[in-house]
Amino acid sequence: MELRIAQSALEDLQAIQEYYKEQNVPGIGDEYVTAILKQSEMLQCHPDAGRMVPEFSLGYIRELIHAPFRVVYLRQADEVVLVRVWRSERQLELPARGT
């Protein structure tokens, strides 16, 4: 199964790095991004590893928790698409199918 990262998730990862850079601890942002991407790689073999996003209860919208972040992904027939990487307290909105 292919793992793809949507532009929205790339922007989220960049924003994480920028936030920690502004806080004068850029290494922490880099560590979060590296760890999130490494954890996400296992979705290629185990696309159901994450839980269904409670706000939606739809089987194809799932998330991994990498505190303090939620890594939201779409599980599709032949690929997994990371769509958002948000802080845990942020309210989620339904992503467009096929993003």
C-alpha positions as CSV (number, residue, x, y, z in Angstrom):
1,M,0.0,0.0,0.0
2,E,1.3,3.4,-0.9
3,L,1.7,6.2,1.7
4,R,1.0,9.7,0.3
5,I,1.2,13.1,2.1
6,A,-1.4,15.7,1.0
7,Q,-0.3,19.3,0.7
8,S,-2.4,20.2,3.7
9,A,-0.4,17.7,5.9
10,L,2.9,19.0,4.5
11,E,1.9,22.5,5.4
12,D,0.9,21.3,8.9
13,L,4.3,19.7,9.4
14,Q,6.1,22.9,8.2
15,A,4.0,24.9,10.6
16,I,5.1,22.7,13.5
17,Q,8.7,23.2,12.5
18,E,8.1,27.0,12.2
19,Y,6.4,27.2,15.6
20,Y,9.2,25.6,17.4
21,K,11.8,27.6,15.5
22,E,10.0,30.8,16.7
23,Q,10.2,29.4,20.2
24,N,14.0,29.1,19.8
25,V,13.9,25.3,20.0
26,P,14.0,24.3,16.3
27,G,15.3,20.8,17.2
28,I,12.0,19.9,19.0
29,G,10.0,20.8,15.8
30,D,12.4,18.7,13.7
31,E,12.1,15.8,16.2
32,Y,8.3,15.9,16.1
33,V,8.1,15.9,12.3
34,T,10.7,13.1,12.0
35,A,8.9,11.0,14.6
36,I,5.4,11.6,13.1
37,L,6.6,10.6,9.6
38,K,8.4,7.5,11.0
39,Q,5.3,6.4,12.9
40,S,3.1,7.0,9.8
41,E,5.3,4.7,7.7
42,M,3.8,1.6,9.4
43,L,0.4,2.5,7.8
44,Q,1.7,1.0,4.5
45,C,1.5,-2.4,6.1
46,H,-1.1,-1.7,8.7
47,P,-3.6,0.9,7.4
48,D,-6.1,0.1,10.1
49,A,-3.7,0.7,12.9
50,G,-5.1,4.1,13.7
51,R,-8.5,4.6,15.4
52,M,-11.5,5.9,13.6
53,V,-11.8,9.7,14.2
54,P,-14.4,10.0,16.9
55,E,-15.9,13.2,15.5
56,F,-16.9,11.3,12.3
57,S,-17.2,7.6,13.0
58,L,-16.3,6.8,9.3
59,G,-14.1,3.8,8.7
60,Y,-12.0,5.5,6.1
61,I,-11.1,8.6,8.2
62,R,-8.6,7.4,10.8
63,E,-5.9,8.9,13.1
64,L,-2.7,8.1,14.8
65,I,-2.0,9.9,18.1
66,H,1.4,11.3,18.4
67,A,0.9,13.6,21.5
68,P,0.3,16.4,21.3
69,F,-0.7,15.9,17.7
70,R,-3.4,14.0,15.8
71,V,-2.2,12.6,12.5
72,V,-5.4,12.3,10.4
73,Y,-5.4,10.0,7.3
74,L,-7.7,8.6,4.7
75,R,-7.6,4.9,4.2
76,Q,-8.3,4.2,0.6
77,A,-8.3,1.0,-1.6
78,D,-4.6,1.2,-2.6
79,E,-3.2,4.0,-0.6
80,V,-3.1,5.9,2.7
81,V,-3.1,9.6,2.5
82,L,-2.0,11.8,5.4
83,V,-4.4,14.8,5.3
84,R,-3.8,16.8,8.5
85,V,-1.4,16.9,11.5
86,W,-3.2,19.0,14.2
87,R,-2.7,19.6,17.9
88,S,-4.9,17.3,19.9
89,E,-7.2,20.0,21.2
90,R,-8.1,21.3,17.7
91,Q,-11.7,20.5,16.4
92,L,-11.6,18.5,13.2
93,E,-13.5,19.2,10.0
94,L,-14.5,16.6,7.5
95,P,-11.8,16.3,4.8
96,A,-12.8,16.1,1.1
97,R,-12.8,12.5,-0.1
98,G,-9.9,11.8,-2.4
99,T,-7.8,14.7,-1.2
